Amino acid sequence: MNREGEQILRGVPISKGIGIGSPIFFSDTEKEISHILIPQEEIEKEVARYRKALELSRKDLEHLQNISRQNSSAEIIAILDTHLEIMQDPMITTGVITRILETRQNVESIFYQIIEEYKVRFNAIQDVYFKERIRDIVDVSQRILSYVRPLERIRISEMPNHSIILAHELVPSETVEANASLISAFITTAGGLTSHAAIIARAKGIPYVANVDIKLLKKVSLQSLIVDGAQGLVIVNPTRKTLKKYQDLKKEHIANYKLLTTTAHFKAETIDGYEVRIFANLENPKEIDLVHKHGAAGIGLFRSEYLFLSKRKFPSEEEQFEIYKQMVKSLKGKPLVVRVFDVGGDKKVDLHPDMADAPYFAAIGHEANPALGCRAIRFLFRYPELLEKQLRAIVKASQYGEIHVLIPMISDVSEIRQVRTMLAKVREDLQKEGYKLSRDIPVGCMIEVPSSAIMCDAIADESDFLSIGTNDLIQYILAVDRSNPHTAELYFSTHPSILRVIRMIVASAAKSRKPVILCGELAADPSMTPILVGLGIREFSVAARHIPLVKHTIRKWRVLEVCRLAEGALEYTSSQELKEYLLTEGIR
Amino acid sequence: MKVASKVKVKNALGLHTRPAAFIVKLLQPRKSMVTFTYKSETINARSIMSILMLAAKKNAQILITVDGEDAEATMAYLISAFEQEFGEK
């Protein structure tokens, strides 16, 4: 790869949109050094940060020397003396500063490069004694680095403006903290179209391209980047012309989206007046304002596990109660559907063995097949105290508004019975404790496993509502790993089997007169929305920022038309043909 | 003014950390630019790391070049330091 000039890399398109900004290499491990391009106006600050670190390290050493003078050997004093000299070596002082100014890279990155260069040079020395001197240099460098470290602990929620995050992989707990107004785009090596990080990136509207060799990019001198999330392109050091083209494109996107949001607070009605209710999915309770702003009918899916994933600790009953209470209060009568903790499987975080909640996961250990493993309701039944606390918090908060409970990954009807029994016990306990409990709390089942889809009539009978989780349902029906790049092309959200299964679920629910809400990204695809309405779905839950688009799409159709569209679609037997049909007939 | 002179490393361990630190300290109050040349490599004698990287052992021949207003005095100090084996004798 050339070191200069525009380069175009092709990756896998994950989340649409145009991102323009400067690169930030986000380290996966704490040991790794971050590589950041410093904006011209902040370069002086960066130099000052280094000078400060040098000064602190020097004071440190002088202090050590003073202590040693009283009670240490001449050897140690001499070593400290040498270290002080190394610290004041022009190659460490002006050498590093000159390089910061020249390359506009962060201190850690420069420092790391320089030390690596010395390692190479010292390694070439034959004489063992001289060769070993590198240890002193490394020692000094670590002291200095420990004082520049603070920037390394940078959190994804505190990135500078126009950051483009480059990482080997993004974990959901980090992605959920990302602020779309600061982060222009994500680029990763690993991670597929349907990983949780991908879903969140799309929900937040952060452009994302995966399957890009980050290590390769680390070797290039990066000035600026453009990420085209729709095409899956990463443009390195774009020319002025390319930059202009993408800036214009971005402006156009923003203008279009603004136009859609102006009508977001109106109902989603078909031309002939059928109302479809659009709810919002939510991960971060702080983002509840978006729900109102984009005209949601309520929260159709609160992914409560993010309370755990973002803090790496299960929230206490009291903490949960406060969160749910604030949420329902702010919803002012609109419903809040809390999906109980859907953890385990691919929704794990690396917990340090010392952390309080680590034993929950350690006891399960490594699973050869996490998607089919101890996750969601299975995990909660294994640790009923977690579920009980969560149900208690929900029941207590239900005095302040309308809360529904949603059970993830139901695969047998006995599981909802078990949850109902536990819920009844929790209510009884709370009543004994003196809480006044008003209404019953509706309990719904997530239909996302083939067995529950097949047994949907029985499950619908015993549930208050059903929720179709399309992301998982598609993965399990097609037996395609959502995050495996080698099978990603087999993951067809438009597979005919998916349409048939949705039709089946809608029919079963209708028989027991239970509402069905469809969650998942399928709903936000403008070529899919009409079909889904045609299949009988009357409630959707999508990321808040997609609501304006979904509403806009629904308003373009008549009910009769979408039913015909769905009927037509059900006649196709191959996913490719169905996809083509949808692209020609389903988009207006 | 610019002066140059060849010196021999006499101390047993060569230009290791302590002599290197000694040289850097000695040069701190001096104003001239000082370079050492050894085995076709020329380095800034105010940099302890650069001196170490020369890996100059006992009996190595170093070419000292001093350029500046106090060149002669600086050179005299340096030659004496090499002669005295940097106080290790």
Interface residues (C-beta under 8 A of the other chain):
Chain A: A78 D81 T82 E85 I86 Q88 D89 P90 M91 I92 Y118 R121 F122 I125 Q126 D127 Y129 F130 R133 D136 I137
Chain B: L13 G14 H16 T17 R18 A20 A21 V24 K25 N44 R46 S47 I48 M49 S50 L52 M53 A55 K57
